[in-house]
Amino acid sequence: MMPVDPGERAAMAAEYVIGTLPVAELADFEHALARDFELQREVYYWQDKLLPMTRMLKPEEPAAAVWTRIERSVTQQRQNASRSSPQAPWWQGLTFWRSGAFAASLLALVLAVQLLGPGRTPTTESARYYAVLQSPDNNSAGWIVEAAAGGKLRLIPLGTTTVAPQKALQFWTKPQGASGPTSLGLVPPDRVTEILVASLPALEREQLFELTLEPATGSPIGRPTGPILFVGRTVAMAAN
């Protein structure tokens, strides 16, 4: 049975995201997750909060036997899944774990849970903001946004985004309640971009960030004209 205490639910969501939730609790959790909107929000919160930790790790390819076991496990889980079950979130797939060392990533995320702790509510002045920008069509993560009030916003690629000739990536943001998105300029597809937070219209929770494919010189009308390649919203966490 799922606990009602918010702290316990947050801890379970964190363990679910990093894959350490005990097997005995997994079925009840996934059953509740399919129907509980607040629990889904908690899972997304931990997803956005913990993913940036993986970029601090040196990539290391695990042994072939490890991937064989993972693939066998994933295949078995898919075969056992009910047709009515929601689509598996991207962080449970192999693409995410192939971006770094499996064991080292897991250790870093466990440490993050222990150090940061669930249920912390940072103030606006002390908060750092993170967003995972995902592809709308397959929910694969492509970019990380991290920012702090009074400092810089960093747009960090998790790989290289392929851009067609005569096209460019344009970065946009839209705070809650804004009438439309604000352009943050063109960005390279394969390296970090830094922007002064002071140049943003705002920096807050649930703020939309997205990357669209535009003409090489950018959108000619001041709003997106091309397809959205990656999109996500910010979550806030306490600064260290």
Secondary structure by P-SEA (a helix, b strand, c coil): cccccaaaaaaaaaaaaaccccccaaaaaaaaaaccaaaaaaaaaaaaacaaaaaacccccccaaaaaaaaaaaaaaaaacccccccccccccccccccccaaaaaaaaaaaaaaaccccccccccbbbbbbbbccccccccbbbbbcccbbbbbccccbbbbcccbbbbbbcccccccbbbbcccccccbbbbbcccccccccccbbbbbbbccccccccccccccccbbbbbbbbbcc
